[in-house]
Amino acid sequence: MRGVGESEMRMTKLERKLKPLESPVDNKLLGWLYLHLPPQPVKSRKMHRDYSEAVRILMRESDSLDADNRAAVGQYLSAVIPFIEQYERREFPIGPATPEEVLRFLMEQHHLTQYDLAKELGGQPVVSQILGGKRRLTREHIERLSRRFAVTPATFYPGGTSA
């Protein structure tokens, strides 16, 4: 029993030391989010799923909020998303994608066929050869694809990143 009393005294001392540093949350929505879904390292698949769903909801609904609540959502997302990304890097590691894999992914995301890219790449057979790894993307191809998909040219280089 004595340990419980000492623990409470330590907590009281700690709270007293931290009190001058306190910064209350004025926005009601932000306060609710910090209380119920506090920014913290993601430790499980369920937690990842819950926080990811919360992010999706907040991003989808933020346009319907007033400026103060939109700012609060932005502040919250900037605190939570790094924890989600850290978990995903640890639990779902992926290697660098080839330019062909990147192109295939972008085509799937935009619901495009080889024929849809024929004009940019010089015909459907060229698209087929690129996707099949028999032909490489040229600098000109990369510039056209970067404009079409609104990504940086680095996206189409192994180990590149999208913007």
C-alpha positions, 0 to 999 in steps of 0.5 A, a space after each residue: 500500500 505504501 508504494 501507491 501513496 509514493 506513486 501519487 506523490 511523485 505524480 503530484 510533484 510531476 504535475 506541479 513541475 509541468 503545469 507552467 508548460 501547459 498549453 490548453 487546447 482551445 478548439 473543441 474538435 481538436 480537444 476531442 481528437 487529442 482526448 479520444 485519438 491522441 497522437 501516439 506511436 501506432 502499435 497494432 494493426 487495429 490501431 493502424 486501421 482506426 487511425 487511418 480511418 480517422 484520417 480518411 474521415 477528417 480529410 474527406 469532411 474537412 472541406 465542410 468545416 469552418 476555418 478554425 476547425 479546418 485548421 484544427 484538423 490540419 494540426 491534428 493530421 500533422 501530428 498523427 500522420 507521421 505515426 501512421 507512416 512510421 508504422 507502415 514503413 516498419 510493417 509494410 516495407 516495400 523496395 524501390 519500384 521499377 519505372 514499369 511498375 510505377 507506370 502500371 500503378 499510375 495507369 491502374 489508379 487512373 483507370 487507363 489502358 495502354 491505348 490511353 497512353 499511346 499518344 504520349 509514348 508513341 503508340 500502343 505497341 511502345 506502351 506494351 514494350 515498356 510495360 513488358 520491360 522490353 523497352 525503357 522510358 526515354 527522357 521525353 516519355 518521362 517528361 510527358 508522363 510526369 505532366 500527365 500524372 502531375 508527378 516529378 520526373 524522379 517518380 519514374 527513376 528507380 528509387 525516385 519519389 513522387 511529389 
